[in-house]
């Protein structure tokens, strides 16, 4: 029964969209020509009290697509070593990584009675642009994400905490952040997921979500 309540609450909370936190590490800023080097996603769930929680993490190293550009400055920033033999043993092609990460997202959408995923990211437009470009390159027809809508935690954290840098926003929210571990897709995605959940839950605890629900009921909207 409690799982059914949680599913219903999640489906209602974001208009049947399932928020999924995503981070990509790339070879530059050009989504059309620069390589995607890492991708990670954290699916979210909800408890019977309506609190948003991180659920599962999926993360993959990616081999640059043929002809991709990789800026040395991007490698210096992320710390990614493309010649690392351990990395090359596990790195997937872009298409393989996307298919692997989309599979559990689709399952989570169905499990929560949602219709589509919506990307959550820190400076979400960057990740969404690279994700959409990779989907187009790979000819993937069933992208579970909304093509242009997203939730940006940099904007939300700027509103709530006055901080837009991920590390500073996390610390303002009481979330530990290790700068030495930052700029890996897995680590940044997991911290972003914690940050997003903390902001959504804080809004609920302050009564904002209940107020919004009452106003919707009065207006006859859903």
C-alpha positions as CSV (number, residue, x, y, z in Angstrom):
1,X,0.0,0.0,0.0
2,X,2.8,2.4,0.9
3,X,4.5,1.8,-2.4
4,X,1.2,2.6,-4.3
5,X,0.9,5.8,-2.3
6,X,4.5,6.8,-3.2
7,X,3.9,6.1,-6.9
8,X,0.7,8.2,-6.9
9,X,2.5,11.1,-5.2
10,X,5.4,11.0,-7.6
11,X,3.1,10.9,-10.6
12,X,1.1,13.9,-9.3
13,X,4.1,16.0,-8.1
14,X,5.6,16.9,-11.5
15,X,2.7,16.5,-13.9
16,X,3.5,12.8,-14.6
17,X,7.1,13.6,-15.3
18,X,9.8,11.6,-13.5
19,X,12.8,13.8,-12.5
20,X,16.1,12.1,-13.4
21,X,19.4,13.7,-12.4
22,X,22.0,13.7,-15.2
23,X,25.6,14.8,-15.5
24,X,27.9,14.5,-18.5
25,X,31.6,15.1,-18.7
26,X,32.6,16.3,-22.1
27,X,35.6,17.2,-24.3
28,X,34.5,20.8,-24.6
29,X,31.5,23.1,-24.9
30,X,30.3,22.3,-28.4
31,X,27.6,19.7,-28.2
32,X,27.7,18.9,-31.9
33,X,31.4,18.3,-32.2
34,X,32.9,17.7,-28.8
35,X,33.0,14.2,-27.3
36,X,30.9,12.9,-24.4
37,X,33.4,11.2,-22.1
38,X,31.2,10.2,-19.1
39,X,27.5,10.0,-18.4
40,X,25.7,9.4,-15.1
41,X,22.1,9.4,-14.0
42,X,20.4,9.1,-10.7
43,X,16.7,8.0,-10.7
44,X,14.5,9.5,-7.9
45,X,11.7,8.0,-5.9
46,X,9.3,9.2,-3.2
47,X,8.3,7.9,0.2
48,X,4.7,7.7,1.4
49,X,5.1,11.1,3.1
50,X,5.9,12.8,-0.2
51,X,9.6,13.2,0.4
52,X,11.8,13.0,-2.8
53,X,14.7,10.6,-2.5
54,X,17.7,9.4,-4.6
55,X,17.0,5.9,-5.8
56,X,19.7,4.3,-8.1
57,X,22.9,5.5,-9.8
58,X,24.0,4.5,-13.3
59,X,27.3,5.7,-14.6
60,X,29.4,4.9,-17.7
61,X,32.7,5.9,-19.3
62,X,32.3,6.7,-23.0
63,X,34.7,6.3,-25.9
64,X,34.8,9.5,-28.1
65,X,32.7,9.1,-31.2
66,X,34.6,9.0,-34.5
67,X,35.8,12.5,-35.5
68,X,35.0,13.9,-32.0
69,X,37.0,16.9,-30.7
70,X,38.5,16.7,-27.2
71,X,40.1,19.8,-25.8
72,X,43.1,19.3,-23.5
73,X,41.7,22.0,-21.2
74,X,38.6,19.9,-20.7
75,X,40.7,16.8,-19.8
76,X,42.7,19.0,-17.4
77,X,39.5,20.2,-15.8
78,X,37.9,16.8,-15.4
79,X,41.0,14.8,-14.7
80,X,40.0,12.2,-17.4
81,X,42.8,10.2,-18.9
82,X,41.8,8.8,-22.3
83,X,44.9,6.6,-22.3
84,X,44.1,4.9,-19.0
85,X,43.9,1.2,-19.8
86,X,41.5,0.6,-17.0
87,X,39.1,3.2,-18.4
88,X,39.4,1.8,-21.9
89,X,38.5,-1.7,-20.7
90,X,35.1,-0.5,-19.4
91,X,34.4,2.5,-21.7
92,X,31.4,2.0,-24.0
93,X,30.5,3.5,-27.3
94,X,28.1,6.5,-27.1
95,X,25.2,4.3,-28.4
96,X,25.9,1.5,-25.9
97,X,26.1,3.9,-23.0
98,X,22.9,5.7,-23.9
99,X,21.0,2.5,-24.3
100,X,22.3,1.1,-21.0
101,X,21.3,4.3,-19.1
102,X,17.9,4.7,-20.8
103,X,16.8,1.1,-20.0
104,X,16.5,1.5,-16.2
105,X,15.1,5.1,-16.6
106,X,12.2,3.7,-18.7
107,X,11.6,1.1,-16.1
108,X,11.5,3.7,-13.4
109,X,9.1,5.9,-15.4
110,X,6.7,2.9,-15.6
111,X,7.2,1.9,-11.9
112,X,6.2,5.4,-10.8
113,X,3.2,5.7,-13.2
114,X,4.8,8.6,-15.0
115,X,4.8,9.3,-18.7
116,X,8.2,10.7,-19.4
117,X,11.5,11.6,-17.7
118,X,12.5,15.2,-17.2
119,X,16.2,16.1,-16.9
120,X,17.5,17.6,-13.7
121,X,21.0,19.1,-14.0
122,X,23.3,21.7,-12.5
123,X,23.3,24.1,-15.4
124,X,20.9,21.7,-17.1
125,X,21.0,23.3,-20.6
126,X,24.6,22.2,-21.0
127,X,23.8,18.5,-20.2
128,X,20.6,18.5,-22.1
129,X,22.3,19.9,-25.2
130,X,25.0,17.2,-25.2
131,X,22.5,14.5,-24.4
132,X,20.2,15.5,-27.3
133,X,23.1,15.7,-29.7
134,X,24.3,12.3,-28.7
135,X,20.8,10.8,-29.1
136,X,20.6,12.3,-32.6
137,X,24.1,11.0,-33.6
138,X,23.2,7.5,-32.4
139,X,19.8,7.5,-34.1
140,X,18.0,6.6,-30.9
141,X,14.2,6.8,-31.4
142,X,13.0,6.3,-27.9
143,X,14.6,9.0,-25.8
144,X,12.8,8.9,-22.4
145,X,13.5,12.5,-21.7
146,X,11.5,15.5,-22.5
147,X,13.4,17.2,-25.4
148,X,13.6,20.7,-24.0
149,X,12.1,21.0,-20.5
150,X,14.4,20.6,-17.5
151,X,15.0,21.5,-13.9
152,X,18.1,23.5,-13.3
153,X,19.5,23.1,-9.8
154,X,21.9,26.1,-10.3
155,X,18.8,28.4,-10.7
156,X,16.9,26.7,-7.9
157,X,19.9,26.9,-5.5
158,X,20.4,30.6,-6.5
159,X,16.8,31.3,-5.5
160,X,16.9,29.3,-2.2
161,X,20.5,29.5,-1.0
162,X,22.0,32.4,-3.0
163,X,24.5,30.0,-4.4
164,X,24.9,28.8,-8.0
165,X,28.2,26.8,-7.8
166,X,27.4,23.2,-7.0
167,X,29.9,22.8,-4.2
168,X,28.8,26.0,-2.4
169,X,25.1,25.2,-2.9
170,X,25.6,21.7,-1.4
171,X,27.4,23.1,1.6
172,X,24.6,25.7,2.1
173,X,22.1,22.8,2.1
174,X,24.2,20.8,4.6
175,X,25.4,18.3,2.1
176,X,29.1,17.3,2.2
177,X,31.0,18.0,-0.9
178,X,34.6,16.8,-1.7
179,X,36.2,19.1,-4.2
180,X,38.8,16.4,-5.0
181,X,36.1,14.0,-6.1
182,X,34.2,16.6,-8.2
183,X,34.0,16.6,-12.0
184,X,33.4,13.0,-12.3
185,X,29.9,12.3,-13.7
186,X,29.0,9.9,-10.9
187,X,30.0,12.1,-8.0
188,X,28.5,15.3,-9.4
189,X,25.3,13.6,-10.3
190,X,24.9,12.1,-6.8
191,X,25.5,15.4,-5.1
192,X,23.1,17.2,-7.5
193,X,20.5,14.6,-6.8
194,X,20.9,15.2,-3.0
195,X,20.7,19.0,-3.6
196,X,17.5,18.8,-5.8
197,X,15.8,16.5,-3.3
198,X,16.7,18.7,-0.4
199,X,15.3,21.8,-2.1
200,X,12.0,20.1,-3.2
201,X,11.6,18.6,0.3
202,X,12.3,21.9,2.0
203,X,9.7,23.6,-0.1
204,X,7.2,20.9,0.9
205,X,8.1,21.2,4.6
206,X,7.6,25.0,4.5
207,X,4.1,24.4,3.2
208,X,4.7,25.7,-0.3
209,X,3.6,22.5,-2.1
210,X,0.4,22.2,-0.1
211,X,-0.4,25.8,-0.9
212,X,0.1,25.2,-4.6
213,X,-2.2,22.1,-4.4
214,X,-4.9,24.1,-2.7
215,X,-4.7,26.9,-5.3
216,X,-4.9,24.4,-8.1
217,X,-8.0,22.8,-6.6
218,X,-9.6,26.2,-6.3
219,X,-8.8,27.0,-9.9
220,X,-10.0,23.6,-11.0
221,X,-6.7,22.8,-12.7
222,X,-4.5,19.7,-12.5
